[in-house]
């Protein structure tokens, strides 16, 4: 077992976008980072880049919608680093953009399985090992500005993101006396592969126009909020959703 002197963070969906940015942000704070991602190529690249920059990181392939894979990954983190102090449950998919009456059952279940069930499974096993090792841990789940409002043609995604807030608040209440804090970060539109903006310039213009600051967020801006929520600076913050949206919800 490798036992670095620094603390240990887990990031799901750490192969790209916000997850990748938060993995680097944790590493810059001197934490060992375990990156979970379905894509071995992307996840391995993030871990390699952190190590090449002088940090400590490993990649663990996992589908967060499958409990055995989540449990095995968390177990491997304990074997490798000895503890788990922070987690960013970020893995998610947008799903197909279509009216809810056109959604197929399989499409609905896929989005809810990864976005919502995946957060529950990750918290279940993260909290278990934090309790077992008597760690005062911090967990951040990636929700969305769409956790508060509706969005046409995004029923499954919106439902999953609303659900994350309920899970977050419930977990925060259940484990507040155990020294485990659970919060959510709610990003506005962020320039990641999830937005699929490569050839959608009109949609990009619409998204930018809907944010009073007149731009999209950079993944690093969301990552800094995540790392802050996991830090001692946020030691009395739990059950909250930190909105990072350029003013989108203030309209």
QUINOR-V336073 format. One record per pair of residues at least 12 apart in sequence whose ideal C-beta (glycine too) atoms are under 10 Angstrom apart, sorted by the first residue. I is the first residue (numbers start at 1). GAP is how many residues later the second one is. Records with the same first field share a line. If there is no record, write none. Layout:
# QUINOR-V336073
I = GAP + GAP
This chain:
# QUINOR-V336073
1 = 77 + 78 + 79 + 80 + 81
2 = 30 + 54 + 56 + 77 + 78 + 79 + 80
3 = 29 + 77 + 78 + 79 + 80
4 = 26 + 27 + 28 + 51 + 52 + 76 + 77 + 78
5 = 25 + 27
6 = 20 + 21 + 23 + 24 + 25 + 26 + 27 + 49 + 50 + 75 + 79
7 = 19 + 22 + 23 + 24 + 25 + 74 + 76 + 77 + 78 + 79 + 128 + 130 + 131 + 223
8 = 18 + 23 + 24 + 25 + 26 + 48 + 69 + 70 + 72 + 73 + 74 + 75 + 76 + 77 + 78 + 79 + 127 + 129
9 = 13 + 14 + 16 + 17 + 18 + 20 + 22 + 23 + 24 + 25 + 26 + 48 + 68 + 72 + 75 + 76 + 77 + 78 + 79 + 128 + 129 + 131 + 217 + 218 + 221
10 = 13 + 16 + 22 + 23 + 24 + 25 + 26 + 50 + 63 + 64 + 67 + 71 + 74 + 75 + 76 + 77 + 78 + 79 + 112 + 115 + 116 + 119 + 127 + 129
11 = 12 + 13 + 14 + 15 + 16 + 22 + 23 + 24 + 25 + 26 + 32 + 35 + 46 + 75 + 76 + 77 + 78 + 79 + 80 + 129 + 212 + 215
12 = 22 + 23 + 24 + 25 + 26 + 31 + 48 + 50 + 52 + 58 + 61 + 75 + 76 + 77 + 78 + 79 + 80 + 102 + 106 + 107 + 109 + 110 + 114 + 129 + 130
13 = 22 + 23 + 24 + 25 + 26 + 29 + 30 + 51 + 75 + 76 + 77 + 78 + 79 + 80 + 101 + 105 + 129 + 179 + 181
14 = 12 + 19 + 20 + 21 + 22 + 23 + 25 + 28 + 29 + 32 + 33 + 36 + 43 + 45 + 46 + 74 + 76 + 77
15 = 20 + 21 + 22 + 23 + 24 + 25 + 26 + 27 + 28 + 29 + 30 + 31 + 32 + 44 + 76 + 178
16 = 21 + 23 + 26 + 27 + 29 + 30 + 176 + 177 + 178 + 203
17 = 25 + 73 + 75 + 125 + 170 + 173 + 174 + 175 + 176 + 177 + 178 + 202 + 205 + 206
18 = 70 + 72 + 74 + 124 + 167 + 169 + 172 + 174 + 176 + 199 + 200 + 201 + 202 + 203 + 204 + 205 + 207 + 208
19 = 16 + 17 + 18 + 23 + 24 + 27 + 69 + 70 + 71 + 72 + 73 + 123 + 173 + 200 + 203 + 204 + 207
20 = 15 + 17 + 22 + 23 + 25 + 26 + 29 + 30 + 70 + 172 + 173 + 199 + 200 + 203
21 = 25 + 67 + 69 + 169 + 171 + 197 + 198 + 199 + 200 + 201 + 202 + 203 + 205 + 206
22 = 13 + 64 + 66 + 68 + 118 + 120 + 163 + 197 + 198 + 200 + 201 + 202 + 203 + 204 + 205 + 208
23 = 12 + 13 + 14 + 20 + 23 + 24 + 26 + 27 + 32 + 34 + 36 + 65 + 67 + 200
24 = 22 + 25 + 26 + 29 + 31 + 33 + 195 + 196 + 199 + 203
25 = 63 + 194 + 195 + 197 + 198 + 199 + 200 + 201 + 202 + 203 + 205
26 = 24 + 29 + 31 + 59 + 60 + 62 + 197 + 200 + 201 + 204
27 = 19 + 20 + 22 + 23 + 24 + 26 + 27 + 28 + 29 + 30
28 = 22 + 25 + 27 + 195 + 199
29 = 26 + 57 + 198 + 201 + 202
30 = 25 + 26
31 = 24 + 25 + 26 + 50 + 54 + 55 + 196 + 199
32 = 18 + 23 + 24 + 25 + 26 + 45 + 48 + 49 + 50 + 51 + 52 + 53
33 = 13 + 14 + 17 + 18 + 22 + 23 + 24 + 25 + 26 + 48 + 53 + 55
34 = 13 + 22 + 23 + 24 + 25 + 26 + 28 + 39 + 40 + 42 + 43 + 44 + 46 + 47 + 50 + 53
35 = 12 + 15 + 22 + 23 + 24 + 25 + 26 + 27 + 38
36 = 22 + 23 + 24 + 25 + 26 + 27 + 28 + 33 + 34 + 37 + 38 + 40 + 41 + 51 + 53 + 54 + 55 + 82 + 86
37 = 22 + 23 + 24 + 25 + 26 + 27 + 53 + 54
38 = 23 + 24 + 25 + 26 + 27 + 28 + 31 + 53 + 55 + 76
39 = 20 + 22
40 = 19 + 20 + 21
41 = 18
42 = 17 + 151
43 = 14 + 15 + 16 + 17 + 18 + 19
44 = 13 + 14 + 15 + 17
45 = 14
46 = 13
47 = 12 + 13
56 = 24 + 25
58 = 18 + 19 + 22 + 23
59 = 14
60 = 12 + 13 + 14 + 15 + 16 + 17 + 20
61 = 12
62 = 12 + 14 + 29 + 56 + 59 + 60
63 = 28 + 50 + 51 + 55 + 58
64 = 25 + 26 + 27 + 28 + 49 + 50 + 51 + 53 + 54 + 55 + 56 + 57 + 58
65 = 26 + 44 + 45 + 47 + 48 + 49 + 50 + 51 + 52 + 53 + 56
66 = 47 + 48 + 51 + 52 + 55
67 = 50 + 51 + 53 + 54 + 55 + 57 + 58
68 = 53
69 = 52
70 = 48 + 50 + 51 + 52 + 53 + 54 + 55 + 56
71 = 50 + 53 + 54 + 57 + 58
72 = 53
73 = 49 + 52
74 = 13 + 47 + 48 + 50 + 51 + 52 + 54 + 55
75 = 50 + 54
77 = 48 + 49 + 52
78 = 51 + 54 + 55
82 = 51
83 = 46 + 47 + 49 + 50 + 51 + 52 + 54
84 = 41 + 42 + 43 + 44 + 45 + 46 + 48 + 49 + 51 + 53 + 55
85 = 45 + 48 + 50 + 51 + 52 + 53 + 145
86 = 40 + 44 + 49 + 51 + 52 + 53 + 54 + 95 + 140 + 141 + 143 + 144 + 145
87 = 35 + 36 + 38 + 39 + 40 + 42 + 43 + 50 + 51 + 52 + 53 + 54 + 95 + 139 + 143
88 = 34 + 50 + 51 + 52 + 53 + 54 + 97 + 134 + 135 + 138 + 139 + 141 + 142
89 = 29 + 30 + 31 + 32 + 33 + 34 + 37 + 50 + 51 + 52 + 53 + 75 + 78 + 79 + 93 + 95
90 = 28 + 29 + 32 + 50 + 51 + 52 + 95 + 97 + 132 + 133 + 136
91 = 23 + 24 + 27 + 28 + 31 + 51
92 = 19 + 22 + 23 + 24 + 26 + 27 + 49 + 50 + 51 + 52 + 65 + 68 + 69 + 72 + 102
93 = 17 + 18 + 20 + 21 + 22 + 25 + 63 + 64 + 67 + 101
94 = 17 + 21 + 60 + 62 + 63 + 99 + 100 + 101 + 102
95 = 12 + 13 + 15 + 16 + 17 + 19 + 20 + 58 + 59 + 60 + 61 + 62 + 63 + 64 + 65
96 = 12 + 14 + 15 + 57 + 58 + 60 + 61
97 = 54 + 55 + 56 + 57 + 60 + 99 + 106
98 = 54 + 55 + 56 + 57 + 58
99 = 53 + 54 + 55 + 56
100 = 52 + 53 + 54 + 55 + 56 + 58 + 59
101 = 54
102 = 51 + 53
103 = 50 + 52 + 53
107 = 48 + 49
108 = 47 + 48 + 51 + 52
109 = 47
110 = 46
111 = 43 + 44 + 45 + 46 + 47 + 48 + 49 + 50
112 = 44 + 45 + 47 + 48 + 51
113 = 47
114 = 46
115 = 27 + 28 + 29 + 41 + 42 + 44 + 45 + 46 + 48 + 49
116 = 25 + 40 + 43 + 44 + 45 + 46 + 47 + 48 + 50 + 51
117 = 43 + 46 + 50
118 = 23 + 42 + 46
119 = 20 + 22 + 23 + 24 + 41 + 44 + 45 + 48 + 49 + 52 + 65
120 = 21 + 43 + 44 + 47 + 50 + 51
122 = 17 + 19
123 = 16 + 18 + 44 + 45 + 47 + 48 + 51 + 52 + 57 + 59
124 = 47
126 = 13 + 45 + 54 + 56
127 = 12 + 44 + 47 + 48 + 51 + 53 + 55
130 = 45 + 48 + 49 + 50
131 = 44 + 47 + 48 + 49
134 = 44 + 45
135 = 43 + 44 + 45
136 = 42 + 43 + 44 + 45 + 96 + 99
137 = 38 + 41 + 42 + 43 + 44 + 45 + 93
138 = 41 + 42 + 43 + 44 + 45 + 88 + 89 + 91 + 92 + 93 + 94 + 96 + 97 + 99 + 100
139 = 29 + 32 + 33 + 36 + 41 + 42 + 43 + 44 + 45 + 90 + 91 + 99
140 = 28 + 41 + 42 + 43 + 44 + 45 + 85 + 86 + 87 + 88 + 89 + 90 + 94 + 101 + 102
141 = 20 + 23 + 24 + 26 + 27 + 30 + 41 + 42 + 43 + 44 + 45 + 85 + 100
142 = 19 + 22 + 42 + 43 + 44 + 45 + 48 + 80 + 84
143 = 17 + 18 + 19 + 20 + 21 + 22 + 24 + 25 + 40 + 41 + 42 + 43 + 44 + 98 + 99 + 100
144 = 13 + 14 + 16 + 17 + 18 + 20 + 21 + 40 + 41 + 42 + 43 + 44 + 45 + 46 + 97 + 99 + 101
145 = 16 + 41 + 42 + 43 + 44 + 65 + 66 + 96 + 98 + 99 + 100 + 101 + 103 + 104
146 = 12 + 13 + 14 + 15 + 16 + 40 + 41 + 42 + 102 + 103
147 = 13 + 14 + 15 + 16 + 17 + 18 + 19 + 21 + 37 + 39 + 94 + 96 + 102
148 = 13 + 14 + 17 + 38 + 93 + 95 + 97 + 100 + 101
149 = 12 + 13 + 99 + 100
150 = 12
157 = 37
161 = 23 + 25
164 = 20 + 22 + 77
165 = 19 + 21 + 74 + 75 + 76
167 = 15 + 17
168 = 14 + 15 + 16 + 17 + 70 + 71 + 72 + 73
169 = 13 + 14 + 15 + 69 + 70 + 71 + 72
170 = 12 + 69
171 = 12 + 67 + 68
172 = 12 + 65 + 66 + 67 + 68
173 = 65 + 66
175 = 63
176 = 62 + 63
180 = 58
181 = 48 + 49 + 53 + 54 + 55 + 56 + 57 + 58 + 59
182 = 47 + 56 + 57 + 58
183 = 42 + 43 + 45 + 46 + 47 + 51 + 54 + 55 + 56 + 57 + 58 + 59
184 = 42 + 45 + 55 + 56 + 57 + 58 + 59
185 = 37 + 38 + 39 + 40 + 41 + 43 + 44 + 55 + 56 + 57 + 58 + 59
186 = 36 + 39 + 54 + 55 + 56 + 57 + 58 + 59 + 62 + 63
187 = 29 + 30 + 32 + 34 + 35 + 36 + 38 + 39 + 55 + 56 + 57 + 58 + 59 + 61
188 = 19 + 22 + 23 + 24 + 25 + 27 + 28 + 29 + 33 + 34 + 55 + 56 + 57 + 58 + 59 + 60 + 61
189 = 14 + 15 + 17 + 18 + 19 + 21 + 22 + 26 + 27 + 28 + 56 + 57 + 59
190 = 17 + 26 + 27 + 28 + 29 + 30 + 31 + 32 + 33 + 54 + 55 + 56
191 = 13 + 16 + 24 + 25 + 26 + 27 + 28 + 30
192 = 24 + 25 + 26 + 27 + 30
195 = 12 + 21
197 = 19
204 = 12
207 = 41
208 = 38
210 = 35 + 36 + 37 + 38 + 41
211 = 34 + 35 + 36 + 37 + 40
212 = 33 + 34 + 35 + 36 + 37 + 38 + 39
213 = 32 + 33 + 34 + 35
214 = 32 + 33
215 = 31
216 = 30
217 = 27 + 28 + 29 + 31
221 = 23 + 25
222 = 20 + 22 + 23
223 = 21
224 = 20
225 = 17 + 18 + 19
226 = 16 + 18
228 = 14
229 = 12 + 13
